[in-house]
């Protein structure tokens, strides 16, 4: 790899380098946490960086046998110390808390990285509340994978200050459109794990399979009972077929012949290992879904490998679900790196629905994915129903390649191609 991938999160990290807070970076295995601290971090600081990887059994034993002796060496305030897979040494955060409390202004800068959010959240909540700042590192976004420049049209919409210039946005990418659509199809099929960039198609799927097996064997095995290991893997496969769908814990429990508590626990673990994400409904009125979540994968390549989908589906509804998952992943990244937004979906008992509801400081933007070739300036009955009821500040319909803008029910409505969402973060 000749070029270093630009990672959006680095801009956020840079703002905290001169503060005492401990920086925690979480994310799935192989998304680039080690690469970020070893290759990208040195480009934004001149301070010496010391690395400790607690995957190394010898290093782990050294700490566990004499943690005080180990920590004596962590005293140079000019250094940056990076502890990789820190959750594997439970006592580390307690020692760091003492160090922070004693003299936070003169302690070295500490980075903690890890790949199991359940264990990490537990460690942070027990020891480092108020003393750490956490960032989630996702797999490469579309923009990061193809070295593109940011076009933050979503930020303009969410500022609610002026109407977005759709025509200008369309003109700016006019000559790149065919190349963008090709890359978009490749991305929603293969996802964004960094090591895939150098591989041929067949090797790509072998690599994704090996990453999945690594997480399932090394991380999942330590979090579930042996008798539930197979069930967890099977559940992950079932959820991969149901992206964008509302899931019922009760139905999953019956389908898998498990109790509901076990299913809920397994899903929480799969979330904690960064495979999946649940999106819950927005409901302010009667006759609206209030509890049942939708499920999405954090990386589409991983999802597609789970069900051995090595070509994009021809079926419109299946392809629409894949694109909807892409939009969710981009919104999730945007909320993590750019502007904190609450993401929900909406559906009532009459089957009126909206894919995503974005809430930013009480202002609402609705987003509906309609990935089809023949499109016009029109909205579904469900979207119109929602706009009337919740008074959306703006609405976005995600299209195949159609750009448009109109006004409906007093709401500014944008029609924006799915691939443009690849530019926001």
C-alpha atoms as one frame of an Amber mdcrd trajectory, in Angstrom:
protein
   0.000   0.000   0.000   1.715   3.166  -1.197  -0.701   5.691   0.259  -1.848
   6.017   3.856  -5.614   6.016   4.142  -6.987   9.260   5.521  -9.090   8.527
   8.596 -11.799  11.019   9.523 -11.469  10.244  13.235  -7.912  11.629  13.326
  -9.254  15.200  13.182 -11.217  14.540  16.369  -8.270  12.865  18.089  -5.931
  15.726  17.236  -8.096  18.144  19.234  -7.443  16.121  22.417  -3.694  15.556
  22.097  -2.742  18.477  24.347  -5.301  17.656  27.030  -4.794  15.182  29.892
  -7.760  12.916  29.111  -6.963   9.318  28.231  -7.967   8.577  24.619  -9.834
   5.311  24.089 -10.164   3.945  20.539 -12.532   1.033  19.998 -13.465  -0.873
  16.871 -13.629  -4.297  15.297 -10.467  -6.275  14.705  -8.659  -5.337  11.474
 -10.334  -1.921  11.005  -6.997  -0.149  11.434  -6.585   0.752  15.132  -2.950
  -0.366  15.226  -2.245   1.246  11.844  -3.763   4.498  13.115  -1.560   4.626
  16.216   1.628   3.361  14.519   1.459   5.104  11.126  -0.995   8.014  11.301
  -0.487   9.257  14.879   3.226  10.059  14.262   2.165  12.386  11.410   0.225
  14.688  13.788   2.621  14.783  16.758   6.377  14.991  17.328   6.193  13.378
  20.758   7.877   9.950  21.161   5.360   7.087  20.987   5.750   3.844  22.966
   3.636   0.809  22.033   2.488  -2.108  24.187   0.301  -4.840  22.667  -1.411
  -6.979  25.291  -2.221  -9.632  22.701   1.395 -10.585  23.443   1.140 -13.233
  26.195   4.635 -12.488  27.486   3.891  -8.774  27.883   0.555  -9.562  29.493
   2.226 -11.883  32.001   4.856  -9.242  32.753   2.135  -6.757  33.689   0.055
  -9.264  35.655   3.054 -10.468  37.709   4.222  -6.981  38.671   1.788  -4.218
  37.631   3.413  -1.612  39.913   6.858  -2.344  38.488   5.426  -2.133  34.975
   3.734   1.216  35.637   6.877   2.782  37.154   8.183   3.122  33.605   5.079
   5.090  32.525   6.225   8.390  33.926   7.714  10.464  31.118   5.227  13.265
  30.481   6.748  13.935  27.062   5.892  10.478  25.759   2.704   9.034  24.298
   1.929   5.505  25.475  -0.330   3.254  23.408  -1.788   0.155  25.091  -3.364
  -2.124  22.478  -6.114  -4.620  23.515  -5.942  -3.054  26.975  -9.096  -4.870
  28.126  -7.017  -8.049  28.414  -5.238  -6.650  31.489  -8.106  -5.692  33.848
  -5.955  -3.857  36.397  -4.462  -1.390  33.911  -7.321   1.127  34.056  -7.169
   1.235  37.868  -3.473   2.128  37.763  -4.101   4.747  35.088  -6.853   6.268
  37.238  -4.400   6.655  40.131  -1.820   8.191  37.797  -4.429  10.616  36.433
  -5.741  11.593  39.863  -2.252  12.179  41.266  -0.969  14.547  38.582  -3.016
  14.676  35.389  -1.234  17.788  34.080   2.181  16.114  34.032   1.276  12.540
  33.140   2.118  11.198  29.657  -0.555  11.041  27.010  -2.261   7.652  27.111
  -4.008   5.850  24.255  -6.038   2.697  24.936  -7.273   0.605  22.011  -9.500
  -2.454  22.050 -11.846  -4.606  20.008 -14.581  -5.603  22.447 -16.841  -2.733
  23.434 -18.664  -4.743  26.127 -15.469  -5.335  28.089 -14.201  -1.836  27.343
 -17.396  -0.098  28.477 -17.207  -2.054  31.703 -13.587  -1.038  32.299 -14.243
   2.622  31.485 -17.410   2.848  33.580 -15.618   1.306  36.558 -12.354   3.263
  36.436 -12.122   6.105  33.950 -15.413   7.989  33.951 -14.657  11.662  33.352
 -10.984  10.905  32.735 -11.241   9.512  29.212 -12.622  10.414  25.804 -13.723
   7.553  23.543 -13.724   7.256  19.759 -15.076   4.416  17.647 -12.999   3.512
  14.583 -15.113   2.012  11.805 -13.903   0.209   8.708 -12.973   2.555   5.856
 -15.791   4.736   4.625 -16.396   5.147   0.884 -14.548   8.472   1.000 -11.592
   7.013   2.909 -11.294   3.898   0.750 -11.116   5.792  -2.538  -9.178   8.862
  -1.310 -12.007  11.301  -2.105 -12.554  14.829  -0.834 -15.378  15.555   1.595
 -18.636  17.103   0.371 -20.592  17.698   3.557 -24.034  18.446   2.122 -25.614
  16.781   5.160 -23.976  19.350   7.432 -25.506  22.112   5.315 -28.944  20.539
   5.592 -28.583  20.013   9.349 -27.544  23.633   9.878 -31.082  24.682   8.792
 -29.698  28.046   7.634 -30.148  27.896   3.869 -31.464  25.661   1.121 -28.873
  23.262  -0.310 -27.719  24.038  -3.862 -28.612  20.708  -5.459 -27.797  21.842
  -8.995 -24.266  22.853  -8.031 -23.693  19.528  -6.275 -24.871  17.664  -9.368
 -22.598  19.675 -11.670 -19.531  19.098  -9.491 -19.656  15.319  -9.900 -21.058
  15.206 -13.468 -17.873  13.944 -15.154 -17.115  11.500 -12.326 -20.555   9.909
 -12.254 -19.774   6.638 -14.090 -16.627   6.076 -12.033 -18.486   6.868  -8.811
 -21.278   4.406  -9.534 -18.731   1.664 -10.296 -16.887   2.334  -7.034 -20.168
   2.548  -5.144 -21.230  -0.914  -6.370 -17.815  -2.280  -5.374 -18.025  -0.677
  -1.944 -21.532  -1.851  -1.016 -20.474  -5.367  -2.014 -17.012  -5.595  -0.416
 -17.198  -3.027   2.393 -14.273  -1.128   3.844 -11.842  -3.357   5.730  -8.461
  -1.702   4.995  -6.512  -4.790   3.924  -8.901  -5.555   1.057  -7.499  -2.783
  -1.137  -4.588  -4.885  -2.368  -6.529  -8.109  -2.975  -8.187  -9.734  -5.980
 -11.904 -10.573  -5.720 -11.428 -14.192  -4.629  -8.850 -13.168  -2.021 -11.194
 -10.443  -0.754 -13.790 -12.974   0.341 -11.166 -15.272   1.817  -9.811 -12.340
   3.828 -13.267 -11.296   5.061 -13.965 -14.878   6.071 -10.685 -15.038   8.009
 -11.461 -11.744   9.821 -14.914 -13.025  10.786 -13.452 -16.316  12.034 -10.789
 -14.452  14.016 -13.420 -12.360  15.827 -15.747 -15.300  16.394 -13.023 -17.611
  17.647 -10.914 -15.196  19.705 -13.441 -12.671  21.002 -16.854 -14.338  20.894
 -15.556 -17.492  22.569 -14.528 -15.467  25.599 -17.925 -13.788  25.947 -20.485
 -16.585  25.583 -20.960 -19.969  27.171 -19.650 -22.869  25.105 -23.170 -24.203
  24.548 -24.227 -20.870  23.019 -21.256 -20.432  20.663 -22.973 -22.115  17.717
 -26.218 -20.243  18.445 -24.401 -16.898  18.380 -22.875 -17.666  14.976 -26.221
 -18.876  13.623 -27.969 -15.783  14.967 -25.426 -13.555  13.219 -26.162 -15.307
   9.927 -29.932 -14.917  10.411 -29.525 -11.192  11.138 -27.378 -10.796   8.009
 -30.409 -11.847   5.940 -32.630  -9.317   7.732 -30.767  -6.013   7.411 -33.178
  -3.099   7.344 -35.943  -5.235   8.840 -37.674  -4.942  12.177 -36.674  -7.878
  14.358 -38.662  -9.538  17.112 -36.690 -11.015  19.998 -39.637 -13.311  20.707
 -39.731 -14.647  17.136 -35.963 -15.111  17.045 -36.110 -17.008  20.331 -38.825
 -19.324  18.986 -36.986 -19.790  15.687 -33.734 -20.713  17.432 -35.362 -22.600
  20.320 -33.716 -20.361  22.907 -35.203 -18.221  25.651 -35.645 -14.502  24.992
 -33.079 -13.513  27.609 -30.404 -15.593  25.855 -31.257 -14.098  22.453 -31.096
 -10.561  23.853 -27.747 -11.333  25.477 -26.289 -12.824  22.277 -27.434  -9.830
  20.220 -25.851  -7.471  22.772 -22.576  -9.410  22.433 -22.710  -9.254  18.613
 -23.229  -5.490  18.946 -20.320  -5.312  21.381 -18.074  -7.032  18.848 -19.050
  -4.376  16.260 -20.803  -6.774  13.874 -24.272  -5.242  14.096 -26.135  -2.162
  15.256 -29.757  -1.871  16.373 -31.890   1.166  15.517 -34.956   1.802  17.665
 -38.221   3.500  16.680 -39.265   7.079  17.278 -42.768   7.166  18.718 -44.559
  10.195  20.133 -48.116   9.113  19.339 -50.398   6.099  19.701 -50.416   3.323
  17.069 -46.678   3.650  16.367 -43.960   1.051  16.853 -42.296   1.740  20.194
 -39.877  -1.084  21.016 -38.921  -3.442  18.181 -35.545  -2.480  16.615 -34.217
  -2.695  13.080 -30.860  -4.362  12.495 -27.919  -3.231  10.352 -24.300  -4.352
   9.904 -21.417  -1.958  10.548 -19.594  -3.255   7.457 -21.393  -4.517   4.360
 -18.501  -6.666   3.165 -18.630  -8.582   6.442 -22.415  -8.911   6.139 -22.235
 -10.132   2.542 -19.567 -12.702   3.401 -21.786 -14.016   6.222 -24.409 -15.061
   3.655 -21.879 -15.772   0.849 -23.299 -12.957  -1.288 -20.340 -12.289  -3.582
 -22.322 -10.451  -6.255 -24.837  -7.644  -5.861 -28.422  -8.943  -5.983 -30.578
  -8.288  -9.034 -33.722  -8.300  -6.912 -34.674  -4.672  -6.264 -35.811  -5.145
  -2.653 -32.628  -7.003  -1.693 -30.426  -4.364  -3.316 -32.495  -1.654  -1.631
 -31.792  -3.237   1.768 -28.042  -3.226   1.050 -28.144   0.466   0.078 -30.247
   1.272   3.148 -27.563  -0.401   5.283 -24.908   1.735   3.539 -26.862   4.912
   4.342 -27.179   3.843   7.985 -23.439   3.180   8.275 -22.675   6.622   6.844
 -25.121   8.334   9.203 -23.545   6.436  12.102 -20.046   7.570  11.091 -21.300
  11.114  10.642 -22.797  11.143  14.133 -19.549   9.767  15.580 -17.129  12.097
  13.785 -18.959  15.255  12.725 -22.219  16.205  14.399 -23.990  14.266  17.130
 -27.343  13.128  15.780 -29.861  10.695  17.198 -30.851   8.059  14.626 -34.218
   6.274  14.785 -36.746   4.839  12.350 -40.521   5.397  12.279 -43.416   3.086
  11.511 -47.053   3.020  12.521 -49.525   0.152  12.636 -50.903   1.141   9.200
 -47.476   0.276   7.722 -46.594   3.919   7.045 -42.836   4.111   7.568 -39.682
   6.200   7.236 -36.267   4.514   7.146 -34.345   7.019   9.308 -35.314   9.892
  11.562 -32.439  12.240  12.408 -32.904  14.333  15.534 -30.443  17.158  16.098
 -31.224  19.289  19.128 -34.941  18.649  18.736 -35.070  19.426  15.012 -36.138
  16.577  12.752 -34.871  15.456   9.333 -36.475  12.364   7.789 -34.586  10.103
   5.368 -36.144   7.520   3.050 -34.184   5.164   0.757 -35.817   4.639  -2.669
 -33.092   3.069  -4.801 -34.746   2.735  -8.219 -33.844   4.019 -11.681 -37.040
   5.846 -12.663 -37.690   8.533 -10.080 -39.585  11.815  -9.803 -40.225  14.470
  -7.189 -42.704  12.469  -5.184 -42.921  11.022  -1.692 -44.520   7.914  -0.279
 -47.703   8.196   1.755 -45.698   7.147   4.823 -43.214   9.987   4.448 -45.964
  12.567   3.888 -47.789  11.229   6.942 -44.644  11.589   9.045 -43.838  15.110
   7.793 -47.356  16.277   8.672 -47.302  14.677  12.094 -43.747  15.549  13.191
 -43.198  18.772  11.207 -39.842  17.739   9.680 -37.446  20.623   9.065 -36.240
  18.797   5.940 -36.624  15.459   4.197 -34.118  13.506   2.080 -35.119  10.778
  -0.359 -32.058   8.693  -1.234 -32.210   7.862  -4.957 -30.354   5.777  -7.546
 -28.973   8.760  -9.501 -31.684  11.434  -9.423 -31.028  14.922  -8.047 -33.987
  17.130  -7.181 -35.496  19.602  -4.741 -39.071  20.577  -3.948 -41.352  21.790
  -1.175 -44.058  19.578   0.306 -46.240  20.253   3.342 -44.007  23.239   4.125
 -40.946  20.969   4.277 -37.871  21.283   2.018 -37.472  17.953   0.231 -34.177
  16.826  -1.332 -33.629  13.947  -3.763 -29.985  12.875  -3.542 -28.230   9.782
  -5.032 -26.972   7.168  -2.580 -23.364   7.480  -3.742 -23.305  11.141  -2.653
 -23.634   9.956   0.965 -20.209   8.420   0.491 -18.746  11.946   0.511 -20.110
  13.188   3.854 -17.542  11.525   6.129
